[in-house]
Amino acid sequence: MATVCLARCYRNGAIHPLIASSIMSKKIAAGAQAILLDVKVGLGAFMENLDEARALSKLMIDIGNLAGRQVVTLLSDMNQPLGEAVGNALEVVEAVETLHGGGPVDFREHCLHVSAQMLVMGRRAPNPEAGRQIAQVAISSGAAFEKFRVLVGAQSGDVSYVDDPQKFPKAKFIEIVKADRSGYLAQVHARLIGEAAVALGAGRARKGDSVDHAVGFLIHQKVGDYIEQNQPLFTIHANEDAKLVEARLGVREAFGWSDDPVPALPLFYK
């Protein structure tokens, strides 16, 4: 129902106030004095273009300033998935790997950039470059992972899963899907991949739907990459044969191809 409401409000031009008030009321009520907002832009986001994202950002900044809060927004790309993992357990495993210094390059870079900005806002670093160095040291020293363990435990989570990600549920079927041609990737459509993940069971199409934490995708390639035929494109984690077939078709449609070089997408626009 919330999705339908948002879609209807979007058509009526009223989505910016709804989203802005929903997000900022929670942040302000929680007592945050410095608020950094990652505003997604692109095919997989509510804000599909930069003008919409800027309008939403301005509203949230204005609300925060009226409440005496320091607010900064980052406009980040969501035309393609960030990182590789799409799905509940898969994404947590990816996060743990990143906290140990691994993880996908784009996901790690995104986290370092956001962390650097937060450290500046919190007056722990004089500039983003120094903030980034602090964040990198926290990862390499293990302090970042230890803080994650504390946060999980504080919310009554089972820390043993963080310590041993192999304990997370695993899908019955794991299939690597390879490229059926060579060329440059011109598109990795985030919304189509998200819809395929919901169809697989990783999210809810309706309020009462159950969520299968084991299923999802690993998207191995990015816009701008040159792909050889038979090179792995994505991996499906599924628990039902029929859903696996549907997911394979849905995610294949998310990939657009070009015979000419294609520039990589930026992580951030502003």
N, C-alpha and C positions, 0 to 999 in steps of 0.2 A: 504494500500500500504506500509506503514511503517513496519508493521509486516512481510509482505512478503519479503521486502528488508532485514530486520534483519535476517530472517530465511535463505535467500540466502547467505548473508554475513557470517553467522555462519557456513554454510556448506563449505564455501571457507576459513574459518579460519581467517576472517577479522573482526569479531564482536567486539573484545576488543578495537581496535583503534576507531571504530565508536562510541561506547558507551562512551568511555573515553573522546573523544573530544567533544561530544555533551553535556555531563554533565559538564565538567570542563570549557568549554567556557562560559556557562551561569553563573556559580559561579564567575568566574574571572571578567567577564564583569559587574556583579552586584556590584563588589567592595568588596566582602567578603575577609577578611584577614585570618581568621581561618575557615577551612572547615571540618566538620565532615560528612563522607559519610557512610550511612547504606547500605552495599552491601549484597543483599539477595542471599542465597544459597539454592538450593534444587529443588524439583519437580515443584514448582510454580514460579521459577525464570528463567531468561535467563542463569544464571550461575548455572548449575545443580550439580557441584561438587566443592570441596574446591580448587583444583588446578586452575580451571578456575576463581574462585572468587579471589584467590590470584593474579593471573596474571592481572586481571582487576584492582584490588586495586593498584598494583605496578605502572601501567601506570598512573592512576589518581594522585597518590602521586607524581610521577616524573613530571607530567605536572604542578601540583600546586607548587612544589618546584622551578621549572624553572621560574615560574612567581612570585616567592618570597612569596608564600602563605604557611601557616602552614596547613597541611592536615593529617587527621587521618581517617582510615577506620575501621569499625566494620563489621565483617562477621556474619550475623544473619540468623537463620534458616527460610526457607520458604518451607519446605516439607509439612507443614500443615498450615492452616490459623492462623494468629496472632489474638488473641482475639476471639470473637464469631461472630461479625457482618461481613457480606459480602453483600455489596450493599450501595448505596449512602446515603440515609437518615438514614438507620440503623447504618452506621458507624459514622455519625456525632453524633447521639444520644449516641452511645457508648463512643465517645470522650468526650462529655459533662459530662456523668456520671463519667468518669475517672477523669476529672478535679474537680469534686465534692468529690473525694475520693473513689468512687466506681469503677465500671468497672471490666472486667475480670482480674484475677490475673496476667496472663502472659503478657497481654497488658500493664498493669500498671507497671510491673517490667521492661519491655522493655523501656518504656518511662523514667522511673527513671534512668536507666543505661545510656541511651543516653544523658539525661539532665546533669547527673553528669560529663560525659566526656566533654560536651560543656562548663560547668562552669569552669572546669580545663583549657581548651584551652583558654577561655576568661579571665583567671587569676582572676576569682571570687572565686575560691576554690583551696586550696593547693594540694588536692588529690581527687580521685573519691569518697571516703567515705564521705568527707566533702561536696562535691558537691551533693551527694545523699541526705544528710540531708537538705541542702538548698532547693532542689527540693521538698522534702516531706513537709517542712514547708510552701512553696509557695502554695501547694495544700491544706493543712489543714487550712491555714489562709484565703483562697479564693483569694489570689493574682494571682495565675495562671489562674483561671477562669476569673478574671477581665481583665487580659492581653489579653486573648482570645477574650473577648468582644470588646476590643479596636481594635484588629487586624481585626475582622469582620467588625466593623464600618468603619475602615480606607479604606477598600476595597468596600465600599458602600453596604455591606451586611445588611440584616434586622436582627438586634440584638434581636428582639422580639422572633425569632425562637430559638436562643441560650438560652434565658431566659425561654422559655416555649417550650421544644422539642415536646410536644404534637401537636404543630402546623404543624409539618412536615407531608407530605402526607403519608397516610396509605394504604396498599394494601387491595384489596377487599376480597381476600382469605388468611387466615392464618391457616396453617396445621402443627401440630406437628407429626413428623415421629418417631416411636419407634423402638428399636432394636428387630429384629426377632430371636435373639439368645443371649446367655450369652457368655462372654469371654473377653479377653484382646484386646484392639485396637492396631493393629500392624501398621496401616497406616490410615491417613486422607489426601488423595491426594489433595494437594492445586490446582494443575492445573485443575483437573477434576471438582473441585468445582467452580473454576473461569470460566471454559467453561460453566458450567450449569447456572451460574449467567448471563453470556452474553445471553444465550438462553432464559433466563427468561425476559430479557430486561434491565438488570442492566448495561450493557455495549454495545459497538458497535462492531458488527462483520464486518461491512463495514462503510466507512467514512460517508455516508449519513444516517445511522440508527439513530433513535431517542433513547433517554435514559429515562427509567421509573425510577424516583428517589425513588419510594416507594417499589420496589421489591427487593428481595434478600433472604439471609438465616441467621439464627443464628445457628452456629455449637456448640453444647453443650458439646462435649467430645473431649479429646485429646489422642494422642498416649501414650500408657502406662496405660490408665485408665482401670479398670475392670468394665464391663457393665453387668447389669442384663437384661435378656429378658424383653421386654416391657418398659425399661427405655428410656426416650427421647434421641434421637440421634441428630436431627436437626429440625428446624422449617422453613417452607417455607412461604415467603410472596409473593403472586402472584396476578396478576390482570386478568389472563385468565386461564380458566379451562385446556385447552390443554397444555399450557406452564407449569402449575403446575404439571401435570402428567409427562411430559418430565423431569422436574427438579427433581422430586422425584426419578425417575429411575437413572438419572445422578449422583446425590449426593450419593445414596446408593452404587453405584459402587466405590465411592471414599474411602469407609471404608473397611479396611482389618482386618481380625480377627486372633487371635491365642489362643490356649488353654493354652499356657504357658505364664508366666509373660514377659512383654516387657518393656525395659527401656524407660523412657520419653525422648523426644528430647530436646537438649539444646536450650536456647534462642540465645546464641552467641557461636561461635566457636573460635574466637580470636579477 
